[in-house]
């Protein structure tokens, strides 16, 4: 092992049926180092962490831990814990109905023989040493998510952890809570604990980390000292686009000219309980615009606030210049706004229902369930949109779960088109579908806009956004940091704006 290293992973490979998730990845963590693991969705971060913690078995490669001779095999999370590797996830895995001390020692006590007084005193000392503002005998559920995460970290530290993995720990925290967590991370760094910090927040990486390892498409892009990797280069490495790639990738696609068109939707100071900063937004008739930014930047949270899918906690909304209230999805639907969610399986399709029932679902909600569609109407609508969108299905009665991902996506698009919206929001409509269907959906978006529909289009693939949108709202760390139109619609400007003006 390298001098001062607490963990080394060498040549790690992991495949799933049809997917090479990790290909010959190396990763080194030193004592007293906070090391960011960065990459977009599907880069391999989660797979690498799961291999390290014994959730997945690796296909090839070696893992070395300080204090052990030669490579070690980690076959379960318990074995990872035994060699000093602990993980704290974004979702708290402790028991809110137990006390802080009970959570810290759960699974390590001796039941009725446990010396509760001694356990509480030990927990209190650890909390004090780590400067965690909690009391050992208080119920954990009385504390904020940030404090609960700190208690999870305290539990890991008390189990002689050498490697602490923090997986998206700041996603649910406000600014003050993040600062408290960073204070704890710095204290642990002084104690010699190696910390792997998995996050999507660029500002936080540059505030607290010493090194960055970047993965892309299951491969190692590189390991970098924080001071040697400007933000613009980090974004470039994560997205896989060189800064000198100035080719016009929009091709000959005609983008709708919105000059003189009226705003269909206007939002001022919109904010929801999903943690986005207040933002202003508008879209004109026949315009295709989009929210862009790295994964976790707040793209989806913005459109969920527009549609009322998350609880809207502030801001004003106008449709065609008139004030309206949109605090829940049914309000948005009644104002002719439609929304295709990012999570197709979780929030989109109803797997056990037929293609026909999935298509007519939103239309039926708008009509009201006391005015059911006749069977002949439902078949007529389903057949019309199956033909219009070229949905590959044996019949309208086929259960939607048996369709391919791309055809499921088309069914959800059909569902919303049937409501005849003025404003259509598409969040990752082409994720996980084949290239041919991607092109179909892009062409459909431009066709709908040319007919006067307003469309907000979100995609992790910047190329796709540039081909489709005439205006991009750029997000970073849950706030709007810029807006690009005209000649500024290119890869370089997108990356510079995400990175913060080329810092």
C-alpha positions as CSV (number, residue, x, y, z in Angstrom):
1,X,0.0,0.0,0.0
2,X,1.0,3.6,-0.6
3,X,2.5,5.4,2.4
4,X,-0.2,7.0,4.6
5,X,-3.0,5.2,2.7
6,X,-5.9,3.8,4.7
7,X,-7.6,2.2,1.7
8,X,-6.6,1.1,-1.8
9,X,-8.8,-0.4,-4.5
10,X,-7.0,-1.7,-7.5
11,X,-8.4,-2.7,-10.9
12,X,-12.0,-3.1,-9.7
13,X,-14.4,-4.5,-12.3
14,X,-18.1,-5.2,-11.9
15,X,-20.6,-6.3,-14.6
16,X,-24.4,-6.8,-14.5
17,X,-26.3,-8.5,-17.4
18,X,-25.6,-6.3,-20.4
19,X,-23.9,-3.6,-18.5
20,X,-20.2,-3.0,-17.6
21,X,-20.7,-1.0,-14.4
22,X,-17.0,-0.7,-13.4
23,X,-14.0,-1.2,-15.6
24,X,-10.6,-1.4,-14.1
25,X,-11.2,1.4,-11.5
26,X,-8.5,2.4,-9.0
27,X,-9.2,4.4,-5.8
28,X,-6.9,5.5,-3.0
29,X,-7.9,7.1,0.3
30,X,-5.3,8.5,2.8
31,X,-5.6,9.0,6.5
32,X,-7.1,12.3,7.5
33,X,-8.3,13.1,4.0
34,X,-11.7,14.2,2.7
35,X,-11.9,12.7,-0.8
36,X,-14.8,13.5,-3.1
37,X,-16.1,10.8,-5.4
38,X,-17.7,12.6,-8.4
39,X,-19.6,11.6,-11.5
40,X,-22.9,11.9,-13.3
41,X,-25.8,9.5,-13.1
42,X,-24.5,6.0,-14.2
43,X,-20.8,6.9,-13.7
44,X,-20.3,4.0,-11.3
45,X,-20.0,5.8,-7.9
46,X,-22.7,3.8,-6.2
47,X,-21.4,0.5,-7.6
48,X,-17.9,1.3,-6.4
49,X,-19.2,2.1,-2.9
50,X,-21.4,-1.1,-2.8
51,X,-18.3,-3.2,-3.8
52,X,-16.3,-1.6,-1.1
53,X,-19.0,-2.2,1.5
54,X,-19.8,-5.8,0.5
55,X,-23.2,-5.2,-0.9
56,X,-21.9,-6.3,-4.3
57,X,-19.1,-8.8,-5.0
58,X,-16.5,-7.6,-7.4
59,X,-15.7,-9.5,-10.6
60,X,-12.0,-8.6,-10.6
61,X,-9.6,-6.4,-8.6
62,X,-8.2,-6.1,-5.1
63,X,-9.0,-4.2,-1.9
64,X,-6.4,-3.3,0.7
65,X,-7.1,-1.9,4.1
66,X,-4.5,-0.5,6.5
67,X,-3.6,-3.0,9.2
68,X,-4.3,-6.1,7.1
69,X,-1.7,-8.1,5.3
70,X,-2.4,-8.4,1.6
71,X,-5.8,-8.0,-0.2
72,X,-8.9,-8.7,1.7
73,X,-12.3,-10.0,0.7
74,X,-15.4,-8.1,1.9
75,X,-18.5,-10.2,1.4
76,X,-21.1,-8.3,3.4
77,X,-21.7,-4.9,5.1
78,X,-21.0,-6.5,8.5
79,X,-17.5,-7.6,7.2
80,X,-16.9,-4.1,5.9
81,X,-17.8,-2.8,9.4
82,X,-15.5,-5.3,11.0
83,X,-12.5,-4.0,9.0
84,X,-13.3,-0.4,9.8
85,X,-15.5,0.8,6.9
86,X,-18.7,2.6,7.8
87,X,-21.3,4.2,5.6
88,X,-23.8,7.0,6.5
89,X,-26.5,7.3,3.8
90,X,-28.7,10.2,2.8
91,X,-31.7,8.4,4.2
92,X,-31.3,7.9,8.0
93,X,-31.2,4.2,8.9
94,X,-31.5,4.7,12.7
95,X,-34.6,4.4,14.9
96,X,-36.2,7.8,15.7
97,X,-38.2,6.3,18.6
98,X,-35.1,5.2,20.5
99,X,-32.7,7.5,22.4
100,X,-29.5,8.9,20.9
101,X,-27.4,6.5,23.1
102,X,-29.6,3.5,22.2
103,X,-29.1,4.3,18.5
104,X,-25.4,4.6,19.0
105,X,-25.1,1.1,20.6
106,X,-28.0,-0.7,19.0
107,X,-26.8,-4.2,18.0
108,X,-23.8,-3.9,20.4
109,X,-25.6,-4.1,23.8
110,X,-26.2,-7.1,26.0
111,X,-29.9,-6.8,26.5
112,X,-31.0,-6.9,30.1
113,X,-27.4,-7.2,31.3
114,X,-26.6,-3.8,29.6
115,X,-25.2,-1.2,32.0
116,X,-27.5,1.7,30.8
117,X,-25.9,4.3,33.0
118,X,-22.4,3.5,31.6
119,X,-23.7,3.4,28.0
120,X,-25.4,6.8,28.3
121,X,-22.2,8.3,29.8
122,X,-20.0,6.8,27.0
123,X,-22.4,8.2,24.4
124,X,-22.4,11.6,26.1
125,X,-18.6,11.7,26.0
126,X,-18.5,10.8,22.3
127,X,-21.1,13.5,21.5
128,X,-19.1,16.1,23.5
129,X,-15.7,15.1,21.9
130,X,-17.2,15.4,18.4
131,X,-19.0,18.6,19.3
132,X,-22.4,17.2,18.4
133,X,-25.3,19.3,19.9
134,X,-27.4,16.3,21.2
135,X,-28.1,14.7,24.5
136,X,-27.6,10.9,24.9
137,X,-30.9,10.3,26.7
138,X,-33.1,12.3,24.3
139,X,-35.2,10.5,21.7
140,X,-33.4,10.7,18.3
141,X,-36.6,11.8,16.5
142,X,-36.6,15.1,18.4
143,X,-33.6,16.2,16.5
144,X,-33.2,17.6,13.0
145,X,-32.0,15.4,10.1
146,X,-28.6,16.9,10.3
147,X,-28.1,16.0,14.0
148,X,-29.5,12.5,13.2
149,X,-26.8,12.1,10.6
150,X,-24.2,13.3,13.0
151,X,-25.3,10.7,15.5
152,X,-25.0,8.0,12.7
153,X,-21.4,9.3,12.2
154,X,-20.7,9.2,15.9
155,X,-21.9,5.6,16.0
156,X,-19.5,4.8,13.1
157,X,-16.6,6.5,14.8
158,X,-17.1,4.6,18.0
159,X,-16.9,1.4,16.1
160,X,-13.2,2.2,15.2
161,X,-14.0,3.3,11.7
162,X,-11.0,4.0,9.6
163,X,-12.9,4.8,6.4
164,X,-16.1,6.8,6.7
165,X,-18.4,6.9,3.6
166,X,-20.8,9.9,3.5
167,X,-23.3,9.2,0.6
168,X,-25.2,12.4,-0.3
169,X,-25.3,13.5,3.4
170,X,-26.2,17.1,2.6
171,X,-29.1,16.6,0.2
172,X,-31.8,17.3,2.9
173,X,-29.9,19.9,4.9
174,X,-30.1,23.7,5.0
175,X,-27.0,25.9,5.0
176,X,-26.5,26.0,8.8
177,X,-26.9,22.2,9.1
178,X,-24.3,21.7,6.3
179,X,-21.8,23.9,8.1
180,X,-22.3,21.9,11.3
181,X,-21.7,18.6,9.4
182,X,-18.6,20.1,7.8
183,X,-17.3,21.0,11.2
184,X,-17.7,17.4,12.3
185,X,-16.0,16.2,9.1
186,X,-13.0,18.5,9.8
187,X,-12.8,17.2,13.4
188,X,-12.7,13.6,12.2
189,X,-10.1,14.5,9.6
190,X,-7.8,15.8,12.4
191,X,-8.4,12.4,14.2
192,X,-7.0,10.7,11.1
193,X,-10.2,9.2,9.7
194,X,-10.3,8.9,5.9
195,X,-13.6,10.3,4.5
196,X,-15.2,9.4,1.1
197,X,-17.7,12.2,0.3
198,X,-20.2,11.4,-2.4
199,X,-22.1,14.5,-3.5
200,X,-23.4,16.5,-6.5
201,X,-22.8,19.9,-4.9
202,X,-19.7,21.6,-6.5
203,X,-19.5,24.4,-3.9
204,X,-19.4,21.9,-1.1
205,X,-16.7,19.8,-2.7
206,X,-14.4,22.9,-3.1
207,X,-15.2,24.0,0.5
208,X,-14.4,20.8,2.4
209,X,-12.4,18.3,0.2
210,X,-8.7,17.7,-0.3
211,X,-8.9,15.4,-3.4
212,X,-11.4,14.5,-6.1
213,X,-11.8,11.2,-8.0
214,X,-13.9,11.5,-11.1
215,X,-15.7,8.5,-12.7
216,X,-17.5,8.4,-16.0
217,X,-19.3,5.5,-17.6
218,X,-17.9,3.1,-15.2
219,X,-14.3,4.1,-15.8
220,X,-11.7,6.2,-13.9
221,X,-11.2,9.6,-15.4
222,X,-8.6,10.6,-12.8
223,X,-7.7,11.6,-9.3
224,X,-6.9,15.3,-8.6
225,X,-5.7,17.5,-5.9
226,X,-8.5,20.0,-5.2
227,X,-6.3,23.1,-5.9
228,X,-5.2,21.6,-9.3
229,X,-8.7,21.1,-10.7
230,X,-10.6,24.3,-11.5
231,X,-14.4,23.9,-11.4
232,X,-14.7,24.3,-15.2
233,X,-12.4,21.4,-15.7
234,X,-14.2,19.2,-13.2
235,X,-17.5,19.8,-15.0
236,X,-15.8,19.0,-18.3
237,X,-14.4,15.7,-16.9
238,X,-17.7,14.7,-15.5
239,X,-19.6,15.4,-18.7
240,X,-16.9,14.0,-20.9
241,X,-16.8,17.1,-23.1
242,X,-13.6,18.9,-23.9
243,X,-13.6,22.7,-23.6
244,X,-12.4,23.1,-27.2
245,X,-15.3,21.1,-28.5
246,X,-17.0,24.1,-30.2
247,X,-18.7,22.2,-33.0
248,X,-22.3,23.2,-33.7
249,X,-24.3,20.1,-32.5
250,X,-27.7,21.6,-33.0
251,X,-27.5,20.7,-36.7
252,X,-30.2,21.9,-39.0
253,X,-33.1,21.6,-36.5
254,X,-35.4,24.6,-36.8
255,X,-36.1,26.1,-33.3
256,X,-39.3,27.9,-32.8
257,X,-38.9,31.7,-33.0
258,X,-40.7,33.1,-29.9
259,X,-40.3,36.8,-30.7
260,X,-43.5,38.7,-29.8
261,X,-45.1,35.6,-28.3
262,X,-46.8,36.1,-24.9
263,X,-45.7,34.2,-21.8
264,X,-48.0,31.3,-21.2
265,X,-46.7,30.7,-17.7
266,X,-44.9,33.0,-15.3
267,X,-43.5,32.2,-11.8
268,X,-42.0,34.7,-9.4
269,X,-40.0,33.7,-6.3
270,X,-41.2,30.1,-6.6
271,X,-39.9,27.8,-3.8
272,X,-41.0,24.4,-2.5
273,X,-40.2,22.1,0.4
274,X,-37.7,20.3,-1.8
275,X,-34.9,22.8,-0.8
276,X,-34.5,24.8,-4.0
277,X,-33.7,28.5,-3.7
278,X,-36.5,30.9,-4.8
279,X,-36.5,31.2,-8.6
280,X,-38.2,33.2,-11.3
281,X,-39.3,31.5,-14.5
282,X,-41.4,32.1,-17.6
283,X,-42.2,30.3,-20.9
284,X,-43.7,31.8,-24.0
285,X,-46.2,30.2,-26.4
286,X,-44.5,27.8,-28.8
287,X,-41.1,28.0,-26.9
288,X,-39.0,25.0,-26.0
289,X,-36.8,25.8,-23.0
290,X,-35.1,23.7,-20.4
291,X,-33.4,23.5,-17.0
292,X,-29.8,22.2,-17.2
293,X,-27.1,21.5,-14.6
294,X,-25.4,18.5,-13.1
295,X,-27.4,15.7,-11.4
296,X,-28.7,17.0,-8.1
297,X,-28.5,20.7,-9.1
298,X,-32.3,21.2,-8.7
299,X,-33.5,20.8,-12.2
300,X,-36.3,18.4,-11.3
301,X,-37.2,20.2,-8.1
302,X,-37.9,23.4,-10.2
303,X,-40.4,21.8,-12.5
304,X,-42.0,19.9,-9.7
305,X,-42.6,23.3,-8.0
306,X,-44.1,24.6,-11.3
307,X,-46.5,21.6,-11.4
308,X,-47.3,21.6,-7.7
309,X,-45.9,18.1,-7.4
310,X,-43.9,19.2,-4.3
311,X,-45.4,21.4,-1.6
312,X,-45.1,25.0,-2.9
313,X,-44.1,27.2,0.1
314,X,-43.8,30.6,-1.6
315,X,-44.0,32.6,-4.9
316,X,-46.6,33.9,-7.3
317,X,-47.9,32.2,-10.5
318,X,-49.6,33.7,-13.6
319,X,-51.1,32.0,-16.6
320,X,-51.6,34.3,-19.6
321,X,-50.9,37.3,-17.3
322,X,-53.6,36.4,-14.8
323,X,-52.8,35.3,-11.2
324,X,-53.6,31.6,-10.5
325,X,-53.1,29.3,-7.6
326,X,-51.0,26.1,-8.3
327,X,-50.3,24.3,-5.0
328,X,-51.1,20.8,-6.2
329,X,-51.0,18.8,-9.5
330,X,-54.8,19.0,-10.1
331,X,-54.6,22.9,-10.1
332,X,-51.8,22.6,-12.7
333,X,-53.8,20.2,-14.8
334,X,-56.9,22.5,-14.7
335,X,-54.6,25.3,-16.0
336,X,-53.6,23.1,-18.9
337,X,-50.1,22.2,-17.6
338,X,-48.9,18.6,-18.1
339,X,-45.9,16.9,-16.5
340,X,-44.0,13.8,-17.4
341,X,-42.0,12.9,-14.2
342,X,-38.3,11.9,-14.1
343,X,-39.1,8.5,-12.4
344,X,-41.1,6.7,-15.1
345,X,-41.7,3.6,-13.1
346,X,-42.3,5.2,-9.7
347,X,-44.3,8.3,-10.6
348,X,-45.4,7.6,-14.2
349,X,-46.8,4.3,-15.3
350,X,-49.3,2.1,-13.4
351,X,-47.7,-1.2,-14.3
352,X,-50.7,-3.5,-13.8
353,X,-53.0,-1.4,-15.9
354,X,-53.3,-1.7,-19.7
355,X,-51.8,0.7,-22.2
356,X,-55.4,2.0,-22.8
357,X,-56.0,2.7,-19.1
358,X,-52.6,4.4,-18.7
359,X,-53.3,6.7,-21.6
360,X,-56.8,7.9,-20.5
361,X,-55.8,8.2,-16.8
362,X,-55.1,12.0,-16.6
363,X,-58.0,12.8,-18.9
364,X,-60.3,10.8,-16.6
365,X,-59.0,12.7,-13.5
366,X,-59.8,16.0,-15.2
367,X,-63.3,14.9,-16.1
368,X,-63.9,13.5,-12.6
369,X,-64.4,9.8,-11.7
370,X,-68.1,10.4,-11.4
371,X,-68.1,10.9,-15.2
372,X,-66.4,7.8,-16.5
373,X,-65.3,7.5,-20.1
374,X,-67.3,4.9,-22.1
375,X,-65.3,1.9,-23.2
376,X,-65.6,2.9,-26.9
377,X,-64.3,6.5,-26.1
378,X,-61.3,5.0,-24.1
379,X,-60.5,2.7,-27.0
380,X,-60.8,5.5,-29.6
381,X,-58.4,7.8,-27.6
382,X,-55.9,4.9,-27.0
383,X,-55.9,3.8,-30.6
384,X,-55.5,7.4,-31.8
385,X,-52.4,8.0,-29.7
386,X,-50.9,4.6,-30.2
387,X,-50.9,5.4,-33.9
388,X,-49.8,9.0,-33.5
389,X,-46.8,8.2,-31.4
390,X,-46.1,4.8,-33.0
391,X,-46.3,3.0,-29.7
392,X,-45.2,-0.6,-30.2
393,X,-47.8,-2.8,-28.4
394,X,-49.7,-5.9,-29.2
395,X,-52.9,-4.1,-28.4
396,X,-54.4,-1.3,-26.3
397,X,-55.3,-4.0,-23.7
398,X,-51.6,-5.1,-23.2
399,X,-50.4,-4.4,-19.6
400,X,-48.0,-1.5,-19.8
401,X,-45.4,-3.2,-17.7
402,X,-44.7,-5.6,-20.6
403,X,-43.7,-2.8,-23.0
404,X,-40.1,-1.6,-23.5
405,X,-39.0,1.5,-21.6
406,X,-39.2,3.7,-24.6
407,X,-42.7,2.6,-25.4
408,X,-43.8,3.1,-21.8
409,X,-42.4,6.6,-22.0
410,X,-44.5,7.2,-25.2
411,X,-47.6,6.0,-23.4
412,X,-47.1,8.7,-20.6
413,X,-46.5,11.4,-23.3
414,X,-49.8,10.2,-24.9
415,X,-51.5,10.4,-21.5
416,X,-50.7,14.1,-21.2
417,X,-51.3,15.0,-24.9
418,X,-54.8,13.7,-24.5
419,X,-55.5,16.4,-22.0
420,X,-54.6,19.0,-24.7
421,X,-52.1,21.0,-22.6
422,X,-50.9,24.5,-23.4
423,X,-47.7,23.8,-21.4
424,X,-45.9,20.4,-21.4
425,X,-43.1,19.6,-18.9
426,X,-40.9,16.7,-19.9
427,X,-38.4,15.6,-17.2
428,X,-35.8,13.1,-18.6
429,X,-38.2,11.8,-21.3
430,X,-35.4,10.0,-23.1
431,X,-33.5,8.4,-20.2
432,X,-32.9,4.7,-20.6
433,X,-34.5,4.4,-24.1
434,X,-33.0,3.5,-27.4
435,X,-31.5,6.0,-29.8
436,X,-34.3,5.7,-32.4
437,X,-37.0,6.5,-29.8
438,X,-34.9,9.4,-28.4
439,X,-34.9,11.0,-31.8
440,X,-38.7,10.4,-32.1
441,X,-39.4,12.2,-28.9
442,X,-37.1,15.1,-29.8
443,X,-38.9,15.5,-33.1
444,X,-42.2,15.3,-31.4
445,X,-41.2,18.1,-29.0
446,X,-40.2,20.4,-31.9
447,X,-43.4,19.5,-33.8
448,X,-45.6,20.3,-30.7
449,X,-43.8,23.6,-30.3
450,X,-44.2,24.5,-34.0
451,X,-48.0,24.0,-33.4
452,X,-47.9,26.5,-30.5
453,X,-47.4,24.3,-27.4
454,X,-44.9,25.5,-24.8
455,X,-42.5,22.8,-23.7
456,X,-39.9,22.6,-20.9
457,X,-37.5,19.8,-21.6
458,X,-34.9,18.4,-19.1
459,X,-32.2,15.9,-20.1
460,X,-28.9,14.8,-18.5
461,X,-27.5,14.9,-22.0
462,X,-26.5,18.4,-22.8
463,X,-26.3,17.7,-26.5
464,X,-29.9,16.8,-26.5
465,X,-30.9,20.0,-24.7
466,X,-28.9,22.1,-27.2
467,X,-30.6,20.3,-30.1
468,X,-34.1,20.9,-28.7
469,X,-34.2,24.1,-26.6
470,X,-34.0,27.8,-27.6
471,X,-33.4,28.9,-24.0
472,X,-31.6,27.1,-21.1
473,X,-31.9,28.0,-17.4
474,X,-28.7,26.8,-15.7
475,X,-28.8,25.3,-12.2
476,X,-26.1,24.7,-9.7
477,X,-26.5,23.6,-6.1
478,X,-30.3,24.1,-6.1
479,X,-30.2,27.6,-7.4
480,X,-30.5,29.3,-10.8
481,X,-27.1,30.6,-11.8
482,X,-27.7,31.8,-15.4
483,X,-29.7,31.7,-18.5
484,X,-28.4,31.0,-22.0
485,X,-29.9,31.9,-25.4
486,X,-28.8,32.6,-29.0
487,X,-25.1,32.2,-29.6
488,X,-24.5,31.3,-26.0
489,X,-26.3,28.0,-26.5
490,X,-23.2,25.7,-26.7
491,X,-21.3,23.2,-24.6
492,X,-18.6,25.6,-23.5
493,X,-21.0,28.2,-22.1
494,X,-23.2,25.6,-20.4
495,X,-20.1,24.2,-18.6
496,X,-18.7,27.6,-17.7
497,X,-22.1,28.7,-16.3
498,X,-22.5,25.5,-14.3
499,X,-18.9,25.9,-12.9
500,X,-19.6,29.5,-11.9
501,X,-18.3,31.8,-14.6
502,X,-15.1,29.7,-15.3
503,X,-13.8,29.8,-11.6
